[in-house]
Amino acid sequence: MPRADLLPLKYRYRLLGTPPVSARHVEWSAIASTDDERMQPSDDLLGLALTAAERARHLRLDDLAARCQTPLEASWINHWPGEHYRLLAALVEVAGVDLAIEVGTYTGMGALALAGAGARVQTYDLVPWDQFSHTLFHRDDFDDRISQRIGDLANQDYFDSQLDDLRAADLILIDGPKDGVFEPAFLSKLLPVLRAGQVLVLDDIRKLQMLQTWRDISLPKLDVTSLGHWSGTGLAVAPQK
Ligand SMILES: C[S@@+](CC[C@H](N)C(=O)[O-])C[C@H]1O[C@@H](n2cnc3c(N)ncnc32)[C@H](O)[C@@H]1O
């Protein structure tokens, strides 16, 4: 048996065995008290979450669902709460998002949900969108509304080169590798330079690899998993300094 503390996180957690619940997709998570969290949600953040949830109740993303190639994938788009796409679109509307930045492009579901609600979207990945085996993008989506940049925002030089755009964004969706390495490295650079009022959305905060990263975020923040993605949705807003 290899020493668990020497294994990468994604292998270490497999040593826990099978979780005691049946569902289409199951992963281990952990629960933790919030009374001893340093950062609590502000009243404005609670208002944003509840207003966005109310808006999400009444919107549908049928054009995006129509781009999907399988019934299962199409079902995720309008499945809310449980998936986060309707909440993302609602946040664009209620927070008046002009520019949204997404970290982690993959098939484009997140970027297209944000853009469909009226945001300009700049999405980052290590892989060009047309090199994934499957994509919901059409080539003509990449006009003045959606652009993709290839680069690693955990790298200090690349981060510095993107700083103006990161600070210009009204909303930043962090949906990258969740490998226990990228997100803490990126956030350690991003949090000190955020502009007051910028909204952060973190996907998958209930995944074991993301628990401590979410806990360590020193911004007014709220776990909105029950109003977002079943694997964990975190919402935070940068305060006045
Ligand atoms: C969960 S997927 C993103 C899903 C996408 N946001 C959506 O809504 O369909 C994670 C993505 O992060 C990308 N990724 C991995 N490391 C990255 C990094 N350092 N910077 C940006 N993206 C990265 C992967 O290539 C993958 O496309």
The ligand as a MOL file (V3000), in Angstrom:
LIG
                    3D

  0  0  0     0  0            999 V3000
M  V30 BEGIN CTAB
M  V30 COUNTS 27 29 0 0 0
M  V30 BEGIN ATOM
M  V30 1 C -14.7650 21.2590 -15.4590 0
M  V30 2 S -14.0120 21.7080 -16.9570 0 CHG=1
M  V30 3 C -14.7430 23.2780 -17.2950 0
M  V30 4 C -16.1980 23.1860 -17.6210 0
M  V30 5 C -16.7580 24.4170 -18.3010 0
M  V30 6 N -16.5960 25.6040 -17.4850 0
M  V30 7 C -18.1950 24.2020 -18.6630 0
M  V30 8 O -19.0620 24.8820 -18.0760 0
M  V30 9 O -18.4660 23.3840 -19.5440 0 CHG=-1
M  V30 10 C -12.3920 22.1250 -16.4770 0
M  V30 11 C -11.5490 22.7290 -17.5600 0
M  V30 12 O -10.4020 23.3030 -16.9520 0
M  V30 13 C -9.3660 23.2330 -17.8830 0
M  V30 14 N -8.1000 23.5020 -17.2110 0
M  V30 15 C -7.2450 22.6460 -16.5950 0
M  V30 16 N -6.2020 23.3190 -16.0790 0
M  V30 17 C -6.3990 24.6260 -16.3710 0
M  V30 18 C -5.6760 25.8250 -16.1200 0
M  V30 19 N -4.5070 25.8040 -15.4640 0
M  V30 20 N -6.1670 26.9860 -16.5850 0
M  V30 21 C -7.3420 27.0230 -17.2550 0
M  V30 22 N -8.0900 25.9270 -17.5110 0
M  V30 23 C -7.6110 24.7490 -17.0840 0
M  V30 24 C -9.5180 21.8580 -18.4810 0
M  V30 25 O -8.8370 21.7580 -19.7270 0
M  V30 26 C -11.0240 21.7590 -18.6160 0
M  V30 27 O -11.4420 22.2000 -19.8800 0
M  V30 END ATOM
M  V30 BEGIN BOND
M  V30 1 1 1 2
M  V30 2 1 2 3
M  V30 3 1 2 10
M  V30 4 1 3 4
M  V30 5 1 4 5
M  V30 6 1 5 6
M  V30 7 1 5 7
M  V30 8 2 7 8
M  V30 9 1 7 9
M  V30 10 1 10 11
M  V30 11 1 11 12
M  V30 12 1 11 26
M  V30 13 1 12 13
M  V30 14 1 13 14
M  V30 15 1 13 24
M  V30 16 1 14 15
M  V30 17 1 14 23
M  V30 18 2 15 16
M  V30 19 1 16 17
M  V30 20 1 17 18
M  V30 21 2 17 23
M  V30 22 1 18 19
M  V30 23 2 18 20
M  V30 24 1 20 21
M  V30 25 2 21 22
M  V30 26 1 22 23
M  V30 27 1 24 25
M  V30 28 1 24 26
M  V30 29 1 26 27
M  V30 END BOND
M  V30 END CTAB
M  END
